[in-house]
Amino acid sequence: MKQKDIIVIIVVTFISVVISLLLSTKLFDPPKNRTTEVEVVQSITSDFLTPDKKYFNDKSLNPTKLIQIGDSSNSQPFNNNQTQQ
């Protein structure tokens, strides 16, 4: 390389470093602005409160109960060889 090439590389590097430093101070928050408010949660305890009687009572529906719709006596419902009546 020639002497002029080395000088140009050094000048371009210096200018790019200065521009990078200036842009980074404008783009990123300074440490004084890095405060955040967070939500405070309640601590976990071993106490278990009784469920609401509005939802958990004797008249409530049981979602785990088996629901059967129609007669399921046919053991092969999708067999194409069924005789039609």
Phi and psi in degrees as a GROMACS rama.xvg file:
@    title "Ramachandran Plot"
@    xaxis  label "Phi"
@    yaxis  label "Psi"
@TYPE xy
-90.1709  164.197  LYS-2
-60.9188  -37.3509  GLN-3
-65.7082  -35.9601  LYS-4
-65.9013  -41.8114  ASP-5
-65.2723  -41.2364  ILE-6
-64.9218  -41.4515  ILE-7
-64.896  -41.7023  VAL-8
-63.6068  -42.1276  ILE-9
-65.2113  -41.9662  ILE-10
-66.9101  -43.429  VAL-11
-65.2653  -39.8909  VAL-12
-63.7397  -44.406  THR-13
-62.6305  -44.155  PHE-14
-64.9056  -41.0837  ILE-15
-67.4129  -35.111  SER-16
-65.9829  -43.3192  VAL-17
-64.2218  -44.5407  VAL-18
-64.3107  -40.5664  ILE-19
-63.0393  -42.776  SER-20
-64.6252  -42.2811  LEU-21
-64.934  -43.0513  LEU-22
-68.7635  -37.723  LEU-23
-67.8965  -32.8716  SER-24
-71.0272  -28.1617  THR-25
-82.9919  -33.4527  LYS-26
-81.8384  -40.2442  LEU-27
-94.4502  145.674  PHE-28
-69.5581  138.94  ASP-29
-71.8152  162.085  PRO-30
-58.7716  -28.2623  PRO-31
-69.3031  -20.5765  LYS-32
-97.5864  10.6774  ASN-33
-94.3052  34.969  ARG-34
-98.0875  142.26  THR-35
-139.018  139.058  THR-36
-94.7934  133.098  GLU-37
-118.459  157.287  VAL-38
-77.8236  135.911  GLU-39
-93.0167  129.289  VAL-40
-106.2  159.449  VAL-41
-78.8797  149.387  GLN-42
-74.0046  153.324  SER-43
-83.1261  131.842  ILE-44
-121.835  167.565  THR-45
-88.7603  -0.457039  SER-46
-74.5056  138.019  ASP-47
-120.101  113.598  PHE-48
-79.788  150.248  LEU-49
-68.5531  143.581  THR-50
-66.1712  161.928  PRO-51
-65.9095  130.047  ASP-52
-68.1102  -17.2458  LYS-53
-65.4716  -35.5014  LYS-54
-103.067  -32.9968  TYR-55
-111.072  92.6025  PHE-56
-145.832  -179.735  ASN-57
-69.0592  -22.7909  ASP-58
-95.1517  1.0228  LYS-59
-71.6924  154.065  SER-60
-76.2102  146.521  LEU-61
-99.2825  106.972  ASN-62
-71.7909  -11.8916  PRO-63
-92.9888  -0.714771  THR-64
-74.1274  136.162  LYS-65
-70.0517  129.822  LEU-66
-111.433  125.475  ILE-67
-114.646  127.113  GLN-68
-112.377  116.98  ILE-69
76.9752  -175.401  GLY-70
-91.9977  129.118  ASP-71
-113.009  43.3759  SER-72
-79.8723  -15.377  SER-73
-79.4426  119.232  ASN-74
-81.1864  -18.26  SER-75
-129.404  80.7202  GLN-76
-71.6295  -20.1508  PRO-77
-109.763  21.0578  PHE-78
-80.9427  128.684  ASN-79
-80.195  -9.46952  ASN-80
-89.6133  18.7989  ASN-81
-75.2193  146.092  GLN-82
-86.6538  137.536  THR-83
-94.4221  139.169  GLN-84
